[in-house]
Amino acid sequence: MKTIQVPANYYQQFDADYSLEVPAEGYGGWQKTEIELALEHTAVVVMHAWDCGTYEDYPGSWRAVEYIPRSYEICRTVFPPLLAAVRAARMPLFHVVAGAYYQDLPGYRQTVELAGPEPEPPGQIERDPLVEELWHFKSDRSYMGAHNRPDIERGRKTRDFPDEARPQKGEGIAENAHQLFALCREAGVNHLIYAGFAINWCILMSPGGMLDMSRRGLMCSAFRQATTAVENKETARSELAKEVALWRVAVHFGFVFDVDDFIAALSRTNSTD
């Protein structure tokens, strides 16, 4: 079994010190250690890496999703060396998608065949007229804004992979947990390391994200530099939402890896082959 030694970040969520004004300030906090990963049982997952068009084309999308420029910069600068190293090491590399831009690709059609019939969706509670009004209120006044909706809906129809994250031959493409689990089971993967967008939103909650896959027994980790978060007015300047999300990954789901450390570990392994 081929393994690598790689530095990994974890969070020491103990011990609260009740002699302090704020007991949580006694926690050990972020720590770093070298761990061993089995390459054949570990997959990199690129989730919801999208070309969403330009501001000029879809201003409503950009007004509601402020992380688009950061995601583009990560795709441009972080993805190429990371994915090149993963492919050179012949690690499993999966893509989690949403929409309709991938449905004719061989990697997706093969995944659908491999996964088999979809399970029955969960039942839905009946909505009364008042709660329907509340959902409309949230859509208009909280997220995404009524004036932005036409651009967002139009942009979804033209969404595509960015060139830097386009799947290559033999890489599995999944749109939900059922399909991603089938890819993991076939490949013998039990640890997923996520890159993509966004760490506190889709990667956490969307189909095929960490909540889904951890419930199926997989360890779920993330690359710090290969993701960003949905930020709000109060957090965006210092990207505090990203920091909280990475803390949550490190405490509950798995580890947080620095991209340069991971590439260096793969390079050392490749040089000995």
N, C-alpha and C positions, 0 to 999 in steps of 0.2 A: 504494500500500500504506500503510495507516494504521499509524503507529507511536507509541510513547510512550517518553519518557526517564524511567527510574525508578531510584532508588538500589537497589543490590543488594549483599548481603553475600557475600563469598567468603573462603576460608581459604588463607593462604600457608603451604604445608606444605614449606618450605625456608627457609634452609639450616640443617641441623644444625651446631651449633658445638661442635667437639670440644675446645675449650679450656675449656668449661664442665663442671661436675660432672654436669649433665644436658644432654647435647647438644641434645635437642629444644627446650630453652628458648631456643635461638637462632632458631627458626622465627619468621616474621613474624606468624603468628596471624591473627586476624580482621581483615579489611580491608573497606572499603566504597567503591564507585565507582558512577557512573551508567552504566547500559547502555541500549541501545535494544532494544525488543521490538516485533515485528510482531504486532498484535492478532489478525489473521486466522489466524496460524499458532500462536497461543498459547492454550491452554485452561486454565481452572481446573477442578480435579477435587476434588469433595467425596467423601471415601472413608469409609465405615463410620460415618457420623454417625447414631447410634441413640438412640431413646427406649427405655431399658432398664427403665422402670418405677421405682418408689420402693424405698427400703430396706425399708419395711414389707411391700411386695409380694414382693420377691425378695431377702431378706437374704443368701442364699448367693452370688448374683451380685455383690453389693456387697462381700462379704468377700473374694472372689477377684480382683475387678477394681477396684482402689482408685482408678483414674483416672476412674470414672464421674462423681463430682461436678465434677471439673475440666472434663470434656467438656461437661457441662450448662452450666457457666458460660460456656465459650467459645461454645457455641451461642447462649446468651442475649445475650451482649454483643459478640462479635466477628463472628459470621456475618451478622447483619442488615445492617450498613453495608457489609461486604465484598461480599456477594452482590448487594446493591442496586447497588453501583458497577459490578460486573462485568456485570450485566444491562443497566444503562443504557448501557454502552459497547458492548453487543452482542458481547461476547466469547463464544466457545464455552464452555459450562458443562456439564460431565458429572458424573454421579453413579455411584460404584462401590459396589455393594451385595453383601450376602450373606444368605442365608436364603430366605424365601418371602413377605415382606410387600409385594413390588413387582411380582409376576409378572403381575398383571392391569393394570398401568399402561400406557398407550399408548407412553410413552417406552421402556419395556423391550421391549414386543412389536415395536416398530419396529426396535430394535437387533438383536433376534434375527433378524428377517427380513433386515436389512442384512448381518449377519455371516455368515449361511449356516450350513451344518452345522459342528458342533464337531469339531475334530481328535481323533484317537484319543488317549486318555489314556496317559501313560507306563506301562510295565509295572511291576508291583509284585513285589518279592522275597517269597518264601515265608517266613512266620514260623514258627519252631519254638516249642514250648510254653514253653521257658525265656525266650525274648525276649518272648513275650506276657505272661509274668509280670512282666517288667521294665517293660513299658509300663503295666500295671495299677498297679504300684508307683508309677511316676512320677505317674500320674493321681491316686492316692490320697494320696501323701505329698509331692509336689513342687508340682504344679499340676493340679487345681483344689481338691483335697480331697474325699474321698468324701462327707462330710456336706453339701458345697455343691452337688454334682452335680445333685440333683433340682431345686433352684431354678434352676440355670443352664439345664438342659434345658427346664424349664417356661417360663423367660423367653424363650428363643429362639423359642418358638411365638407369642409376643405382641409381638415386636420390631417397631418401626415407625420411620419417619422422625420426628425432632423437627420441630415446626412450622417452626422457623427454617431447616431444611435440606430442606424438602419440595420435590421437583422441580416446576418450572413447565412449562407447555405448550412443547413443542419442545426440551426439554433431554434429551439422551441418558442412558439408564440402562444400565449394563453390570455384569455379575457376574463377568467374568473378562477376561484379557488379549486373548483372541480377539475378544471383543465390543468392548472399549475400542479396540483397534487398528482395527477396522472404523469406529468413530466418528471416530477421528483421521484415517484415510485419506480418508473422505468429506469431512470438513471442511477437509482440508489442514493439519492440526495437526501440528507436530513438536516442540512444547515444552509440557510439562504442569507446572502449579504446583499442588501438593497442599495441601489442607486436610483436617482430619479426624483420625481416631484409629486407631491410635496411631502416631507417627512412627517408632518403633523396632520396631514389630511389624507390624501389618497394612499400613501404608503402604509399608513396606519389602518385606515378604515375601509378603503374601497375593496371590491372583489379581488381576491388574490393578494391582499395586503397582509400585514403582520398579524392582525387579529385573526383573520381566517386561517392563516397557515400555522400559527402557534397552537390553535385549537386542534390541529391535525398532528401535533407532536413535533413540528419542526422548530429548531432554533432559528431566530430571525435577528440578524445584525444589520448594520448600516455603515456606509462610508461617509465620514464627516464632510469631506470636501466635494462629494459627488451628489449632494442634495441641497435643497433649500426648503424654506417653510412658508406657509401662508402667514403673513404678518399683519398686524393691525396698526392703527395710528400710533398707539402707545409703545409698540415693540419694534417697529420697522427700523428705526435708526440704528439700533444695536443688535437687531435680529435675535431678540430674546425668545421669541416663539421657537426658533430653531434650537436654541440651547436647551429649553425645557423639553422639547421633543427628543433630543439626543439623550438627555438624562433619563427620560422614560424608557427609551430603548435599552439603555445600559442597565437599568434596574430590573425591568420586567422581562424583556425579550431576549437579549443577547449581548453583543459587544459593539463597540464603535471603533472602526478602523480608520486610520489616516491613510489616504491614498498613496502617498509616497512610500510609506512603510510597507504597504501591501505590494506595490510594484517591485520594490527592492527585494522582498522575500521571494517573489515569483522569479525574479531575475537570477537570484542565487541558485534556485532550483533548476532553472532552465540551463544555466551554465554548466551544471554537473551531469546533464543528460548525455 
